[in-house]
Amino acid sequence: MSSPDPARRRGSHCAVCGKPATPAHAPFCSQGCRDRDLLQWLGEGYRIPARPAVDEDEEG
Ligand SMILES: [Zn+2]
């Protein structure tokens, strides 16, 4: 049993959602997952402080 499975030609799956990657967006399945991965990658280097919308609620 050494026949190559068509579904596992390259064994490349989207690292974001796990779907089979497409040649157009390899190694991801879609542009959306590509952006997601990029954002995550950027998030590791650039920690953007998530500041909540603060309304003018100062006393004084
Ligand atoms: Zn995906």
N, CA, C, O and the ligand as a Tripos MOL2 file, in Angstrom:
@<TRIPOS>MOLECULE
protein
  241   239    61     0     0
PROTEIN
NO_CHARGES

@<TRIPOS>ATOM
      1 N           0.8410   -1.1970    0.0000 N.3       1 MET1
      2 CA          0.0000    0.0000    0.0000 C.3       1 MET1
      3 C           0.8740    1.2450    0.0000 C.2       1 MET1
      4 O           1.0810    1.8720    1.0390 O.2       1 MET1
      5 N           1.3640    1.5820   -1.1290 N.am      2 SER2
      6 CA          2.2090    2.7700   -1.1910 C.3       2 SER2
      7 C           1.7280    3.6960   -2.3020 C.2       2 SER2
      8 O           2.5250    4.3470   -2.9780 O.2       2 SER2
      9 N           0.4250    3.7420   -2.4760 N.am      3 SER3
     10 CA         -0.1080    4.6240   -3.5080 C.3       3 SER3
     11 C          -0.3610    6.0160   -2.9190 C.2       3 SER3
     12 O          -0.9840    6.1550   -1.8670 O.2       3 SER3
     13 N           0.1160    7.0030   -3.5930 N.am      4 PRO4
     14 CA         -0.0390    8.3780   -3.0900 C.3       4 PRO4
     15 C          -1.4900    8.8150   -3.0970 C.2       4 PRO4
     16 O          -2.1840    8.6970   -4.1070 O.2       4 PRO4
     17 N          -1.9280    9.3070   -1.9890 N.am      5 ASP5
     18 CA         -3.3050    9.7900   -1.9000 C.3       5 ASP5
     19 C          -3.4240   11.1450   -2.5930 C.2       5 ASP5
     20 O          -2.5980   12.0340   -2.3860 O.2       5 ASP5
     21 N          -4.4380   11.2890   -3.4020 N.am      6 PRO6
     22 CA         -4.6370   12.5680   -4.1040 C.3       6 PRO6
     23 C          -4.8570   13.7200   -3.1280 C.2       6 PRO6
     24 O          -4.5300   14.8700   -3.4190 O.2       6 PRO6
     25 N          -5.4090   13.3960   -1.9860 N.am      7 ALA7
     26 CA         -5.6960   14.4510   -1.0130 C.3       7 ALA7
     27 C          -4.4360   14.8600   -0.2590 C.2       7 ALA7
     28 O          -4.3710   15.9140    0.3740 O.2       7 ALA7
     29 N          -3.4320   13.9760   -0.3540 N.am      8 ARG8
     30 CA         -2.2060   14.3010    0.3830 C.3       8 ARG8
     31 C          -1.0210   14.3580   -0.5750 C.2       8 ARG8
     32 O           0.0340   13.7740   -0.3290 O.2       8 ARG8
     33 N          -1.2240   15.0610   -1.6470 N.am      9 ARG9
     34 CA         -0.1400   15.1480   -2.6240 C.3       9 ARG9
     35 C           1.0760   15.8410   -2.0160 C.2       9 ARG9
     36 O           2.2150   15.3970   -2.1560 O.2       9 ARG9
     37 N           0.7850   16.9400   -1.3420 N.am     10 ARG10
     38 CA          1.8950   17.6870   -0.7470 C.3      10 ARG10
     39 C           1.7610   17.7830    0.7720 C.2      10 ARG10
     40 O           2.6600   18.2370    1.4800 O.2      10 ARG10
     41 N           0.5970   17.3340    1.2350 N.am     11 GLY11
     42 CA          0.3970   17.3630    2.6790 C.3      11 GLY11
     43 C           0.3830   18.7640    3.2250 C.2      11 GLY11
     44 O           0.7230   18.9880    4.3870 O.2      11 GLY11
     45 N          -0.0110   19.7230    2.3860 N.am     12 SER12
     46 CA         -0.0360   21.1070    2.8610 C.3      12 SER12
     47 C          -1.4610   21.5110    3.1860 C.2      12 SER12
     48 O          -2.3320   21.5650    2.3170 O.2      12 SER12
     49 N          -1.6670   21.7880    4.4290 N.am     13 HIS13
     50 CA         -2.9930   22.2370    4.8300 C.3      13 HIS13
     51 C          -2.8980   23.6320    5.4260 C.2      13 HIS13
     52 O          -1.8650   24.0460    5.9520 O.2      13 HIS13
     53 N          -3.9950   24.3250    5.3240 N.am     14 CYS14
     54 CA         -4.0470   25.6730    5.8590 C.3      14 CYS14
     55 C          -3.7330   25.6360    7.3530 C.2      14 CYS14
     56 O          -4.3700   24.9100    8.1160 O.2      14 CYS14
     57 N          -2.7600   26.4150    7.7510 N.am     15 ALA15
     58 CA         -2.3420   26.4210    9.1550 C.3      15 ALA15
     59 C          -3.3380   27.1670   10.0230 C.2      15 ALA15
     60 O          -3.2500   27.1360   11.2500 O.2      15 ALA15
     61 N          -4.2820   27.8340    9.3870 N.am     16 VAL16
     62 CA         -5.2400   28.6320   10.1460 C.3      16 VAL16
     63 C          -6.5000   27.8380   10.4410 C.2      16 VAL16
     64 O          -6.9290   27.7400   11.5910 O.2      16 VAL16
     65 N          -7.0900   27.2720    9.3960 N.am     17 CYS17
     66 CA         -8.3550   26.5650    9.5820 C.3      17 CYS17
     67 C          -8.2140   25.0640    9.3480 C.2      17 CYS17
     68 O          -9.0800   24.2930    9.7600 O.2      17 CYS17
     69 N          -7.1400   24.6430    8.6950 N.am     18 GLY18
     70 CA         -6.9080   23.2200    8.5130 C.3      18 GLY18
     71 C          -7.4150   22.6870    7.1900 C.2      18 GLY18
     72 O          -7.2730   21.4990    6.9010 O.2      18 GLY18
     73 N          -8.0030   23.5520    6.3860 N.am     19 LYS19
     74 CA         -8.5010   23.1150    5.0860 C.3      19 LYS19
     75 C          -7.3360   22.9130    4.1300 C.2      19 LYS19
     76 O          -6.2610   23.4820    4.3180 O.2      19 LYS19
     77 N          -7.5570   22.0960    3.1000 N.am     20 PRO20
     78 CA         -6.5070   21.9050    2.0940 C.3      20 PRO20
     79 C          -6.1110   23.2310    1.4570 C.2      20 PRO20
     80 O          -6.9550   24.0140    1.0200 O.2      20 PRO20
     81 N          -4.8190   23.4530    1.4180 N.am     21 ALA21
     82 CA         -4.3310   24.7150    0.8570 C.3      21 ALA21
     83 C          -4.5260   24.7360   -0.6500 C.2      21 ALA21
     84 O          -4.4660   23.7040   -1.3190 O.2      21 ALA21
     85 N          -4.7580   25.9230   -1.1610 N.am     22 THR22
     86 CA         -4.9310   26.0910   -2.6040 C.3      22 THR22
     87 C          -3.6690   26.7030   -3.2020 C.2      22 THR22
     88 O          -3.0050   27.5230   -2.5680 O.2      22 THR22
     89 N          -3.3480   26.3000   -4.4190 N.am     23 PRO23
     90 CA         -2.1320   26.8270   -5.0740 C.3      23 PRO23
     91 C          -2.1230   28.3400   -5.1360 C.2      23 PRO23
     92 O          -1.0630   28.9630   -5.0870 O.2      23 PRO23
     93 N          -3.2880   28.9260   -5.2420 N.am     24 ALA24
     94 CA         -3.3690   30.3830   -5.3840 C.3      24 ALA24
     95 C          -3.0020   31.0790   -4.0790 C.2      24 ALA24
     96 O          -2.5020   32.2040   -4.0850 O.2      24 ALA24
     97 N          -3.2530   30.4040   -2.9630 N.am     25 HIS25
     98 CA         -3.0180   31.0530   -1.6740 C.3      25 HIS25
     99 C          -2.1190   30.2040   -0.7870 C.2      25 HIS25
    100 O          -2.0580   30.4120    0.4250 O.2      25 HIS25
    101 N          -1.4200   29.2480   -1.3920 N.am     26 ALA26
    102 CA         -0.5400   28.3940   -0.6020 C.3      26 ALA26
    103 C           0.3910   29.2450    0.2530 C.2      26 ALA26
    104 O           0.8260   30.3060   -0.1950 O.2      26 ALA26
    105 N           0.7040   28.8140    1.4620 N.am     27 PRO27
    106 CA          0.2440   27.5460    2.0470 C.3      27 PRO27
    107 C          -1.0840   27.6650    2.7680 C.2      27 PRO27
    108 O          -1.3610   26.9040    3.6960 O.2      27 PRO27
    109 N          -1.8900   28.5940    2.3570 N.am     28 PHE28
    110 CA         -3.1940   28.7510    2.9860 C.3      28 PHE28
    111 C          -4.2880   28.3870    1.9980 C.2      28 PHE28
    112 O          -4.0240   28.1030    0.8290 O.2      28 PHE28
    113 N          -5.5300   28.4020    2.4930 N.am     29 CYS29
    114 CA         -6.6360   27.9750    1.6420 C.3      29 CYS29
    115 C          -7.3010   29.1760    0.9790 C.2      29 CYS29
    116 O          -7.9310   29.0500   -0.0710 O.2      29 CYS29
    117 N          -7.1550   30.3260    1.5960 N.am     30 SER30
    118 CA         -7.8240   31.5010    1.0470 C.3      30 SER30
    119 C          -7.0960   32.7680    1.4890 C.2      30 SER30
    120 O          -6.2260   32.7410    2.3600 O.2      30 SER30
    121 N          -7.4720   33.8520    0.8740 N.am     31 GLN31
    122 CA         -6.8420   35.1300    1.2280 C.3      31 GLN31
    123 C          -7.1620   35.5030    2.6760 C.2      31 GLN31
    124 O          -6.3450   36.1020    3.3750 O.2      31 GLN31
    125 N          -8.3440   35.1400    3.0980 N.am     32 GLY32
    126 CA         -8.7400   35.4730    4.4540 C.3      32 GLY32
    127 C          -7.8260   34.8320    5.4860 C.2      32 GLY32
    128 O          -7.3860   35.4860    6.4310 O.2      32 GLY32
    129 N          -7.5430   33.5540    5.2990 N.am     33 CYS33
    130 CA         -6.6670   32.8590    6.2330 C.3      33 CYS33
    131 C          -5.2570   33.4150    6.1260 C.2      33 CYS33
    132 O          -4.5150   33.4550    7.1090 O.2      33 CYS33
    133 N          -4.9010   33.8380    4.9440 N.am     34 ARG34
    134 CA         -3.5730   34.4110    4.7520 C.3      34 ARG34
    135 C          -3.4170   35.6720    5.6030 C.2      34 ARG34
    136 O          -2.4000   35.8830    6.2630 O.2      34 ARG34
    137 N          -4.4520   36.4920    5.5630 N.am     35 ASP35
    138 CA         -4.4190   37.7310    6.3430 C.3      35 ASP35
    139 C          -4.3920   37.4060    7.8350 C.2      35 ASP35
    140 O          -3.6880   38.0480    8.6150 O.2      35 ASP35
    141 N          -5.1560   36.4200    8.2040 N.am     36 ARG36
    142 CA         -5.2080   36.0490    9.6120 C.3      36 ARG36
    143 C          -3.8230   35.6590   10.1150 C.2      36 ARG36
    144 O          -3.3640   36.1140   11.1620 O.2      36 ARG36
    145 N          -3.1890   34.8190    9.3480 N.am     37 ASP37
    146 CA         -1.8660   34.3600    9.7540 C.3      37 ASP37
    147 C          -0.9050   35.5340    9.8350 C.2      37 ASP37
    148 O          -0.0660   35.6150   10.7320 O.2      37 ASP37
    149 N          -1.0440   36.4270    8.8890 N.am     38 LEU38
    150 CA         -0.1600   37.5980    8.8680 C.3      38 LEU38
    151 C          -0.3840   38.4540   10.1110 C.2      38 LEU38
    152 O           0.5620   38.9330   10.7360 O.2      38 LEU38
    153 N          -1.6480   38.6320   10.4510 N.am     39 LEU39
    154 CA         -1.9710   39.4360   11.6180 C.3      39 LEU39
    155 C          -1.4160   38.7890   12.8830 C.2      39 LEU39
    156 O          -0.8940   39.4690   13.7670 O.2      39 LEU39
    157 N          -1.5360   37.4760   12.9550 N.am     40 GLN40
    158 CA         -1.0100   36.7810   14.1220 C.3      40 GLN40
    159 C           0.4970   36.9400   14.1840 C.2      40 GLN40
    160 O           1.0760   37.1560   15.2490 O.2      40 GLN40
    161 N           1.1180   36.8300   13.0230 N.am     41 TRP41
    162 CA          2.5730   36.9470   12.9720 C.3      41 TRP41
    163 C           2.9920   38.3420   13.4060 C.2      41 TRP41
    164 O           3.9620   38.5080   14.1450 O.2      41 TRP41
    165 N           2.2610   39.3330   12.9450 N.am     42 LEU42
    166 CA          2.5750   40.7120   13.3170 C.3      42 LEU42
    167 C           2.3090   40.9320   14.8000 C.2      42 LEU42
    168 O           3.0360   41.6610   15.4750 O.2      42 LEU42
    169 N           1.2560   40.2910   15.2940 N.am     43 GLY43
    170 CA          0.8890   40.4570   16.6860 C.3      43 GLY43
    171 C           1.9910   40.0220   17.6280 C.2      43 GLY43
    172 O           2.1070   40.5420   18.7380 O.2      43 GLY43
    173 N           2.8000   39.0720   17.1900 N.am     44 GLU44
    174 CA          3.8680   38.5930   18.0650 C.3      44 GLU44
    175 C           4.9610   39.6390   18.1980 C.2      44 GLU44
    176 O           5.5880   39.7680   19.2490 O.2      44 GLU44
    177 N           5.1820   40.3800   17.1290 N.am     45 GLY45
    178 CA          6.2570   41.3660   17.1600 C.3      45 GLY45
    179 C           5.7760   42.7270   17.6040 C.2      45 GLY45
    180 O           6.4690   43.4640   18.3060 O.2      45 GLY45
    181 N           4.5760   43.0360   17.1750 N.am     46 TYR46
    182 CA          4.0400   44.3510   17.5210 C.3      46 TYR46
    183 C           2.8510   44.1860   18.4560 C.2      46 TYR46
    184 O           1.7400   43.8640   18.0360 O.2      46 TYR46
    185 N           3.1080   44.4090   19.6860 N.am     47 ARG47
    186 CA          2.0250   44.2770   20.6520 C.3      47 ARG47
    187 C           1.2640   45.5880   20.7390 C.2      47 ARG47
    188 O           1.6760   46.5240   21.4240 O.2      47 ARG47
    189 N           0.1700   45.6330   20.0450 N.am     48 ILE48
    190 CA         -0.6290   46.8530   20.0530 C.3      48 ILE48
    191 C          -1.5340   46.8590   21.2840 C.2      48 ILE48
    192 O          -2.3930   45.9900   21.4370 O.2      48 ILE48
    193 N          -1.3350   47.8310   22.1450 N.am     49 PRO49
    194 CA         -2.1430   47.9150   23.3550 C.3      49 PRO49
    195 C          -3.5970   48.1960   23.0150 C.2      49 PRO49
    196 O          -3.9380   49.2390   22.4570 O.2      49 PRO49
    197 N          -4.4240   47.2570   23.3580 N.am     50 ALA50
    198 CA         -5.8470   47.4340   23.0680 C.3      50 ALA50
    199 C          -6.4740   48.3330   24.1210 C.2      50 ALA50
    200 O          -6.7970   47.9080   25.2300 O.2      50 ALA50
    201 N          -6.6330   49.5830   23.7330 N.am     51 ARG51
    202 CA         -7.2300   50.5080   24.6890 C.3      51 ARG51
    203 C          -8.7200   50.6530   24.4420 C.2      51 ARG51
    204 O          -9.1370   50.9740   23.3290 O.2      51 ARG51
    205 N          -9.4970   50.4270   25.4320 N.am     52 PRO52
    206 CA        -10.9560   50.5830   25.2990 C.3      52 PRO52
    207 C         -11.3400   52.0430   25.1290 C.2      52 PRO52
    208 O         -10.6610   52.9480   25.6160 O.2      52 PRO52
    209 N         -12.4110   52.2420   24.4460 N.am     53 ALA53
    210 CA        -12.8740   53.6130   24.2130 C.3      53 ALA53
    211 C         -13.2320   54.2620   25.5320 C.2      53 ALA53
    212 O         -14.2160   53.9090   26.1820 O.2      53 ALA53
    213 N         -12.4130   55.2120   25.9020 N.am     54 VAL54
    214 CA        -12.6500   55.8770   27.1800 C.3      54 VAL54
    215 C         -13.4230   57.1740   26.9590 C.2      54 VAL54
    216 O         -12.9690   58.0790   26.2600 O.2      54 VAL54
    217 N         -14.5660   57.2340   27.5560 N.am     55 ASP55
    218 CA        -15.3630   58.4570   27.4370 C.3      55 ASP55
    219 C         -14.9140   59.4640   28.4960 C.2      55 ASP55
    220 O         -14.2820   59.1200   29.4950 O.2      55 ASP55
    221 N         -15.2600   60.6830   28.2410 N.am     56 GLU56
    222 CA        -14.8810   61.7120   29.2060 C.3      56 GLU56
    223 C         -15.6840   61.5480   30.4900 C.2      56 GLU56
    224 O         -16.7890   62.0700   30.6400 O.2      56 GLU56
    225 N         -15.1020   60.8260   31.3740 N.am     57 ASP57
    226 CA        -15.8000   60.5580   32.6210 C.3      57 ASP57
    227 C         -14.9330   60.9500   33.8050 C.2      57 ASP57
    228 O         -14.9310   60.3050   34.8540 O.2      57 ASP57
    229 N         -14.2140   62.0100   33.5980 N.am     58 GLU58
    230 CA        -13.3330   62.4500   34.6730 C.3      58 GLU58
    231 C         -14.1020   63.2660   35.7110 C.2      58 GLU58
    232 O         -14.9390   64.1090   35.3900 O.2      58 GLU58
    233 N         -13.7880   62.9840   36.9190 N.am     59 GLU59
    234 CA        -14.4600   63.7320   37.9810 C.3      59 GLU59
    235 C         -13.6010   64.9050   38.4120 C.2      59 GLU59
    236 O         -12.4270   64.7410   38.7430 O.2      59 GLU59
    237 N         -14.1720   66.0450   38.4070 N.am     60 GLY60
    238 CA        -13.4150   67.1820   38.8820 C.3      60 GLY60
    239 C         -13.5780   68.3840   38.0310 C.2      60 GLY60
    240 O         -12.9900   69.4270   38.3160 O.2      60 GLY60
    241 ZN         -7.8050   28.3920    5.8090 Zn       61 ZN61
@<TRIPOS>BOND
     1     1     2 1
     2     2     3 1
     3     3     4 2
     4     3     5 am
     5     5     6 1
     6     6     7 1
     7     7     8 2
     8     7     9 am
     9     9    10 1
    10    10    11 1
    11    11    12 2
    12    11    13 am
    13    13    14 1
    14    14    15 1
    15    15    16 2
    16    15    17 am
    17    17    18 1
    18    18    19 1
    19    19    20 2
    20    19    21 am
    21    21    22 1
    22    22    23 1
    23    23    24 2
    24    23    25 am
    25    25    26 1
    26    26    27 1
    27    27    28 2
    28    27    29 am
    29    29    30 1
    30    30    31 1
    31    31    32 2
    32    31    33 am
    33    33    34 1
    34    34    35 1
    35    35    36 2
    36    35    37 am
    37    37    38 1
    38    38    39 1
    39    39    40 2
    40    39    41 am
    41    41    42 1
    42    42    43 1
    43    43    44 2
    44    43    45 am
    45    45    46 1
    46    46    47 1
    47    47    48 2
    48    47    49 am
    49    49    50 1
    50    50    51 1
    51    51    52 2
    52    51    53 am
    53    53    54 1
    54    54    55 1
    55    55    56 2
    56    55    57 am
    57    57    58 1
    58    58    59 1
    59    59    60 2
    60    59    61 am
    61    61    62 1
    62    62    63 1
    63    63    64 2
    64    63    65 am
    65    65    66 1
    66    66    67 1
    67    67    68 2
    68    67    69 am
    69    69    70 1
    70    70    71 1
    71    71    72 2
    72    71    73 am
    73    73    74 1
    74    74    75 1
    75    75    76 2
    76    75    77 am
    77    77    78 1
    78    78    79 1
    79    79    80 2
    80    79    81 am
    81    81    82 1
    82    82    83 1
    83    83    84 2
    84    83    85 am
    85    85    86 1
    86    86    87 1
    87    87    88 2
    88    87    89 am
    89    89    90 1
    90    90    91 1
    91    91    92 2
    92    91    93 am
    93    93    94 1
    94    94    95 1
    95    95    96 2
    96    95    97 am
    97    97    98 1
    98    98    99 1
    99    99   100 2
   100    99   101 am
   101   101   102 1
   102   102   103 1
   103   103   104 2
   104   103   105 am
   105   105   106 1
   106   106   107 1
   107   107   108 2
   108   107   109 am
   109   109   110 1
   110   110   111 1
   111   111   112 2
   112   111   113 am
   113   113   114 1
   114   114   115 1
   115   115   116 2
   116   115   117 am
   117   117   118 1
   118   118   119 1
   119   119   120 2
   120   119   121 am
   121   121   122 1
   122   122   123 1
   123   123   124 2
   124   123   125 am
   125   125   126 1
   126   126   127 1
   127   127   128 2
   128   127   129 am
   129   129   130 1
   130   130   131 1
   131   131   132 2
   132   131   133 am
   133   133   134 1
   134   134   135 1
   135   135   136 2
   136   135   137 am
   137   137   138 1
   138   138   139 1
   139   139   140 2
   140   139   141 am
   141   141   142 1
   142   142   143 1
   143   143   144 2
   144   143   145 am
   145   145   146 1
   146   146   147 1
   147   147   148 2
   148   147   149 am
   149   149   150 1
   150   150   151 1
   151   151   152 2
   152   151   153 am
   153   153   154 1
   154   154   155 1
   155   155   156 2
   156   155   157 am
   157   157   158 1
   158   158   159 1
   159   159   160 2
   160   159   161 am
   161   161   162 1
   162   162   163 1
   163   163   164 2
   164   163   165 am
   165   165   166 1
   166   166   167 1
   167   167   168 2
   168   167   169 am
   169   169   170 1
   170   170   171 1
   171   171   172 2
   172   171   173 am
   173   173   174 1
   174   174   175 1
   175   175   176 2
   176   175   177 am
   177   177   178 1
   178   178   179 1
   179   179   180 2
   180   179   181 am
   181   181   182 1
   182   182   183 1
   183   183   184 2
   184   183   185 am
   185   185   186 1
   186   186   187 1
   187   187   188 2
   188   187   189 am
   189   189   190 1
   190   190   191 1
   191   191   192 2
   192   191   193 am
   193   193   194 1
   194   194   195 1
   195   195   196 2
   196   195   197 am
   197   197   198 1
   198   198   199 1
   199   199   200 2
   200   199   201 am
   201   201   202 1
   202   202   203 1
   203   203   204 2
   204   203   205 am
   205   205   206 1
   206   206   207 1
   207   207   208 2
   208   207   209 am
   209   209   210 1
   210   210   211 1
   211   211   212 2
   212   211   213 am
   213   213   214 1
   214   214   215 1
   215   215   216 2
   216   215   217 am
   217   217   218 1
   218   218   219 1
   219   219   220 2
   220   219   221 am
   221   221   222 1
   222   222   223 1
   223   223   224 2
   224   223   225 am
   225   225   226 1
   226   226   227 1
   227   227   228 2
   228   227   229 am
   229   229   230 1
   230   230   231 1
   231   231   232 2
   232   231   233 am
   233   233   234 1
   234   234   235 1
   235   235   236 2
   236   235   237 am
   237   237   238 1
   238   238   239 1
   239   239   240 2
@<TRIPOS>SUBSTRUCTURE
     1 MET1         2 RESIDUE 1 A MET
     2 SER2         6 RESIDUE 1 A SER
     3 SER3        10 RESIDUE 1 A SER
     4 PRO4        14 RESIDUE 1 A PRO
     5 ASP5        18 RESIDUE 1 A ASP
     6 PRO6        22 RESIDUE 1 A PRO
     7 ALA7        26 RESIDUE 1 A ALA
     8 ARG8        30 RESIDUE 1 A ARG
     9 ARG9        34 RESIDUE 1 A ARG
    10 ARG10       38 RESIDUE 1 A ARG
    11 GLY11       42 RESIDUE 1 A GLY
    12 SER12       46 RESIDUE 1 A SER
    13 HIS13       50 RESIDUE 1 A HIS
    14 CYS14       54 RESIDUE 1 A CYS
    15 ALA15       58 RESIDUE 1 A ALA
    16 VAL16       62 RESIDUE 1 A VAL
    17 CYS17       66 RESIDUE 1 A CYS
    18 GLY18       70 RESIDUE 1 A GLY
    19 LYS19       74 RESIDUE 1 A LYS
    20 PRO20       78 RESIDUE 1 A PRO
    21 ALA21       82 RESIDUE 1 A ALA
    22 THR22       86 RESIDUE 1 A THR
    23 PRO23       90 RESIDUE 1 A PRO
    24 ALA24       94 RESIDUE 1 A ALA
    25 HIS25       98 RESIDUE 1 A HIS
    26 ALA26      102 RESIDUE 1 A ALA
    27 PRO27      106 RESIDUE 1 A PRO
    28 PHE28      110 RESIDUE 1 A PHE
    29 CYS29      114 RESIDUE 1 A CYS
    30 SER30      118 RESIDUE 1 A SER
    31 GLN31      122 RESIDUE 1 A GLN
    32 GLY32      126 RESIDUE 1 A GLY
    33 CYS33      130 RESIDUE 1 A CYS
    34 ARG34      134 RESIDUE 1 A ARG
    35 ASP35      138 RESIDUE 1 A ASP
    36 ARG36      142 RESIDUE 1 A ARG
    37 ASP37      146 RESIDUE 1 A ASP
    38 LEU38      150 RESIDUE 1 A LEU
    39 LEU39      154 RESIDUE 1 A LEU
    40 GLN40      158 RESIDUE 1 A GLN
    41 TRP41      162 RESIDUE 1 A TRP
    42 LEU42      166 RESIDUE 1 A LEU
    43 GLY43      170 RESIDUE 1 A GLY
    44 GLU44      174 RESIDUE 1 A GLU
    45 GLY45      178 RESIDUE 1 A GLY
    46 TYR46      182 RESIDUE 1 A TYR
    47 ARG47      186 RESIDUE 1 A ARG
    48 ILE48      190 RESIDUE 1 A ILE
    49 PRO49      194 RESIDUE 1 A PRO
    50 ALA50      198 RESIDUE 1 A ALA
    51 ARG51      202 RESIDUE 1 A ARG
    52 PRO52      206 RESIDUE 1 A PRO
    53 ALA53      210 RESIDUE 1 A ALA
    54 VAL54      214 RESIDUE 1 A VAL
    55 ASP55      218 RESIDUE 1 A ASP
    56 GLU56      222 RESIDUE 1 A GLU
    57 ASP57      226 RESIDUE 1 A ASP
    58 GLU58      230 RESIDUE 1 A GLU
    59 GLU59      234 RESIDUE 1 A GLU
    60 GLY60      238 RESIDUE 1 A GLY
    61 ZN61       241 GROUP 0 **** ****
